């Protein structure tokens, strides 16, 4: 919660991401208006999941876990990138 008299920084909603070869239309985009702190917290949670999925996928030879971590890491990066854009405004 911002201090009284300050404006809470929010995501501008400009970051898109997709995970496909030869695709130009994004599959997902970050919504505008998300408080930057919330976006960063969610990205941190996602990266924790990415870490666990990656370790489990490697140790148990489960490629579907590795693909899941790949997509989640793209989502986390997009959240962080858009939060950064919001913080610079």
C-alpha positions as CSV (number, residue, x, y, z in Angstrom):
1,X,0.0,0.0,0.0
2,X,1.5,3.3,-1.0
3,X,2.0,6.1,1.5
4,X,-0.6,8.8,1.6
5,X,0.1,11.3,-1.2
6,X,2.1,8.9,-3.3
7,X,0.9,7.2,-6.5
8,X,1.2,3.4,-6.6
9,X,3.3,2.3,-9.5
10,X,1.4,-0.2,-11.7
11,X,2.2,-2.3,-14.8
12,X,1.6,-0.6,-18.1
13,X,0.5,-3.8,-19.8
14,X,3.0,-3.5,-22.6
15,X,4.9,-6.8,-22.2
16,X,3.8,-9.7,-24.3
17,X,5.2,-13.2,-24.6
18,X,4.7,-16.4,-26.6
19,X,6.6,-19.6,-26.9
20,X,6.4,-20.7,-30.4
21,X,8.7,-20.7,-33.4
22,X,7.8,-18.4,-36.3
23,X,4.9,-16.8,-34.4
24,X,4.4,-13.1,-34.4
25,X,1.1,-12.8,-32.4
26,X,1.7,-13.1,-28.7
27,X,-0.2,-15.8,-26.8
28,X,-0.3,-13.8,-23.6
29,X,0.2,-10.3,-22.3
30,X,0.5,-8.7,-18.9
31,X,-2.6,-6.8,-17.9
32,X,-2.2,-3.1,-17.2
33,X,-2.9,-1.7,-13.7
34,X,-1.3,-4.5,-11.6
35,X,0.6,-3.0,-8.7
36,X,4.3,-3.5,-9.5
37,X,5.0,-4.9,-6.1
38,X,2.3,-7.6,-6.6
39,X,3.7,-8.4,-10.0
40,X,7.2,-8.8,-8.6
41,X,5.9,-11.0,-5.7
42,X,4.0,-13.3,-8.2
43,X,7.1,-13.5,-10.4
44,X,9.1,-14.6,-7.4
45,X,6.5,-17.3,-6.6
46,X,6.6,-18.5,-10.2
47,X,10.4,-18.7,-10.1
48,X,10.2,-20.9,-7.0
49,X,7.9,-23.2,-9.0
50,X,10.3,-23.1,-12.0
51,X,13.1,-24.2,-9.7
52,X,11.2,-27.1,-8.3
53,X,9.9,-28.2,-11.7
54,X,13.4,-28.0,-13.2
55,X,15.0,-30.1,-10.4
56,X,12.3,-32.7,-10.5
57,X,12.2,-32.8,-14.2
58,X,16.0,-33.4,-14.4
59,X,16.2,-35.8,-11.5
60,X,13.1,-37.9,-12.5
61,X,13.7,-37.6,-16.2
62,X,10.3,-35.9,-16.8
63,X,10.6,-33.6,-19.8
64,X,7.1,-32.3,-19.4
65,X,8.2,-30.8,-16.1
66,X,11.1,-29.0,-17.9
67,X,8.7,-27.7,-20.5
68,X,6.4,-26.4,-17.8
69,X,9.3,-24.6,-16.1
70,X,10.2,-23.1,-19.5
71,X,6.8,-21.6,-19.9
72,X,6.5,-20.5,-16.3
73,X,9.9,-18.8,-16.5
74,X,8.7,-16.9,-19.6
75,X,5.6,-15.7,-17.7
76,X,7.8,-14.7,-14.7
77,X,10.1,-12.7,-16.9
78,X,7.2,-10.9,-18.6
79,X,5.8,-10.0,-15.2
80,X,9.2,-8.6,-14.1
81,X,9.8,-6.8,-17.4
82,X,6.3,-5.1,-17.2
83,X,6.8,-4.2,-13.5
84,X,10.1,-2.6,-14.4
85,X,8.4,-0.6,-17.1
86,X,5.9,0.5,-14.5
87,X,8.5,1.5,-12.0
88,X,10.2,3.7,-14.6
89,X,7.1,5.7,-15.2
